[in-house]
């Protein structure tokens, strides 16, 4: 019977990569669980009444919030959005509530120019307005090593919905409030029927776990073949 001798290089490679693959698989399992919890919360909040914008209500995903105040001229253009096959931006604008300060409102989609270096012209509603917006949960972003640079002036064209960073710059609450169709200042409303299915995460998890099993089997076969 042949001995088992995979060599130190292959052993170190397998020892380092296997835990990483398992970690990625478990991360996808956890993300799937988060999506199922969000779906439950979304359904539970559908019949809820608007609440004042205090710390408690802003911490509840899908809670509707009533604001009264004025739009501010400061807004972000979130790039790489698509609506009915058309590429454009989400407009994330500052709204000053009379009693509770500044908030970030997702006014929805606006089409972009064929020249990506030209920002679209966004009409800012004037006067005192009363509106209802929905607390949108932070679904997480893929980590990056270095933050992308933002322009000095306004509007700011950004590539990622970094709510904490936006809020700090705009001196606003670090939460996205999403406008529904029909609300004052809404453009093409950002999607509310966004799927919270965990099927995609299950598929990714199976992929990572499958790769870890394949790696271990390959390690064993390589060890016997090499010897």
C-alpha positions in Angstrom: 0.0 0.0 0.0 1.3 3.4 -0.9 2.1 5.9 1.8 0.6 9.3 2.1 3.1 12.1 1.3 1.5 15.3 0.0 4.5 17.5 0.7 4.8 20.6 2.9 3.7 23.1 0.2 0.5 21.3 -0.6 -0.2 20.8 3.1 0.3 24.5 4.0 -1.9 25.5 1.0 -4.7 23.2 2.1 -4.4 24.2 5.8 -4.7 27.9 4.9 -7.4 27.7 2.2 -9.8 25.2 3.8 -10.7 27.4 6.8 -11.2 30.3 4.5 -13.7 28.4 2.3 -15.6 27.2 5.4 -15.6 30.7 6.7 -17.1 32.0 3.5 -19.7 29.3 3.5 -20.8 30.0 7.0 -20.9 33.8 6.2 -23.4 33.0 3.4 -25.5 30.9 5.8 -25.6 33.8 8.2 -26.6 36.2 5.4 -29.4 33.9 4.4 -30.7 33.9 8.0 -30.5 37.7 8.1 -32.6 37.9 4.9 -35.3 35.6 6.3 -35.5 37.8 9.4 -35.8 40.9 7.3 -38.6 39.4 5.3 -40.5 38.6 8.5 -40.0 42.2 9.7 -41.0 43.7 6.4 -44.3 41.8 6.4 -44.9 42.7 10.0 -44.5 46.5 9.3 -46.7 46.7 6.3 -49.8 47.7 8.3 -48.0 49.9 10.8 -48.7 53.6 11.3 -46.0 56.3 10.8 -44.0 57.1 13.8 -42.0 60.2 14.9 -38.3 60.1 13.9 -36.8 59.2 17.2 -34.0 56.8 18.0 -36.3 53.9 18.7 -38.3 54.2 15.5 -35.2 54.7 13.3 -33.8 51.4 14.6 -36.7 49.4 13.4 -36.3 48.1 9.8 -39.3 49.1 7.5 -40.8 51.4 10.1 -42.6 54.3 8.4 -41.5 57.8 9.6 -43.3 61.1 9.3 -41.2 64.2 8.6 -42.1 67.8 8.2 -39.6 70.3 6.9 -37.6 71.2 3.8 -35.3 69.6 1.3 -31.8 70.9 1.5 -29.7 71.5 -1.6 -27.2 68.8 -0.7 -27.6 65.4 -2.3 -25.7 62.3 -3.4 -25.9 60.6 -6.8 -25.5 56.9 -6.3 -24.2 55.5 -9.6 -24.8 52.2 -11.4 -28.6 52.0 -10.9 -30.9 50.5 -13.5 -34.6 51.1 -14.1 -36.4 49.4 -17.0 -33.1 48.9 -18.7 -32.0 52.5 -18.4 -28.8 53.3 -16.5 -28.8 56.2 -14.0 -28.6 57.1 -10.3 -30.4 57.1 -7.0 -30.8 60.5 -5.5 -30.0 60.5 -1.8 -31.0 64.0 -0.6 -30.7 65.7 2.8 -34.1 66.7 4.4 -34.2 69.0 7.4 -37.0 68.1 9.7 -38.3 71.0 11.8 -38.0 69.2 15.1 -35.5 66.4 14.7 -32.7 67.5 12.4 -31.3 66.2 9.1 -32.1 62.9 7.4 -31.0 61.2 4.2 -34.0 60.5 1.9 -33.7 58.2 -1.0 -35.8 60.0 -3.6 -35.5 57.2 -6.1 -34.1 56.8 -9.7 -33.1 59.5 -12.2 -31.8 58.6 -15.6 -28.2 59.4 -16.5 -26.7 61.0 -19.5 -24.9 59.0 -22.2 -21.9 61.0 -21.2 -21.1 59.5 -17.8 -19.0 62.5 -16.9 -22.2 64.7 -17.0 -24.4 64.6 -13.8 -28.2 64.8 -14.3 -30.1 67.9 -13.4 -32.1 67.2 -10.2 -35.1 69.4 -9.3 -35.2 70.2 -5.6 -38.7 70.7 -4.2 -39.1 74.0 -2.4 -41.2 75.0 0.6 -42.4 73.3 3.7 -43.4 69.7 3.1 -44.9 66.8 5.1 -44.0 63.3 4.0 -43.7 59.7 5.0 -40.6 57.6 4.5 -39.6 54.1 5.3 -36.5 53.1 7.3 -34.5 50.9 5.0 -32.1 48.3 6.6 -28.5 48.3 5.8 -28.0 45.1 3.8 -24.2 45.4 3.9 -21.5 46.0 1.4 -18.6 44.0 0.2 -15.6 45.3 2.2 -12.9 47.3 0.3 -9.4 48.3 1.4 -9.5 51.9 0.5 -12.5 54.3 0.4 -13.1 55.9 -3.0 -12.5 59.7 -3.2 -15.5 62.0 -3.3 -15.6 65.4 -5.0 -15.4 68.6 -2.9 -18.6 70.2 -4.0 -22.3 69.2 -4.3 -23.8 67.0 -5.6 -21.5 64.2 -4.9 -21.4 61.3 -7.3 -20.7 58.0 -5.4 -20.3 54.4 -6.3 -21.4 52.8 -3.0 -24.3 53.4 -0.7 -22.1 54.2 2.4 -24.8 55.5 4.7 -22.5 56.1 7.7 -20.0 58.1 5.6 -22.8 60.1 3.9 -24.4 60.9 7.2 -21.2 62.1 8.7 -20.5 64.4 5.8 -24.1 65.7 5.7 -24.5 65.9 9.4 -27.5 63.6 9.2 -28.8 60.5 11.0 -27.0 57.4 9.7 -30.0 55.7 8.2 -31.5 55.5 4.7 -35.2 56.6 4.5 -36.8 55.5 1.3 -39.7 57.4 -0.3 -42.7 55.6 -1.8 -44.4 56.6 -5.0 -46.6 59.6 -4.5 -44.6 61.2 -1.7 -43.4 64.8 -2.1 -40.1 65.0 -4.0 -40.1 61.3 -5.1 -38.7 60.5 -8.5 -39.0 56.9 -9.7 -39.4 55.3 -6.3 -36.6 52.9 -5.3 -37.8 49.3 -5.1 -39.8 48.2 -2.1 -40.5 44.8 -3.5 -36.9 43.9 -3.2 -36.6 40.2 -2.6 -35.3 38.9 0.7 -35.1 35.3 -0.4 -32.2 33.3 1.0 -32.0 31.1 -2.1 -29.0 33.0 -3.5 -27.1 32.7 -0.2 -27.8 29.0 0.0 -26.4 28.6 -3.4 -23.2 30.5 -2.5 -22.8 28.6 0.7 -23.1 25.2 -1.1 -20.5 26.5 -3.6 -18.0 27.4 -0.9 -18.6 24.1 1.1 -18.3 22.1 -2.1 -15.0 23.8 -2.9 -13.7 22.9 0.5 -14.7 19.3 0.1 -13.1 19.2 -3.4 -9.9 20.7 -2.0 -9.7 18.1 0.8 -10.3 15.2 -1.6 -7.7 16.6 -4.0 -5.3 16.9 -1.1 -5.7 13.2 -0.2 -5.5 12.0 -3.8 -2.4 14.2 -4.4 -0.7 12.8 -1.3 -1.1 9.2 -2.4 -0.2 9.9 -6.0 2.8 11.8 -5.1 4.2 9.1 -2.8 
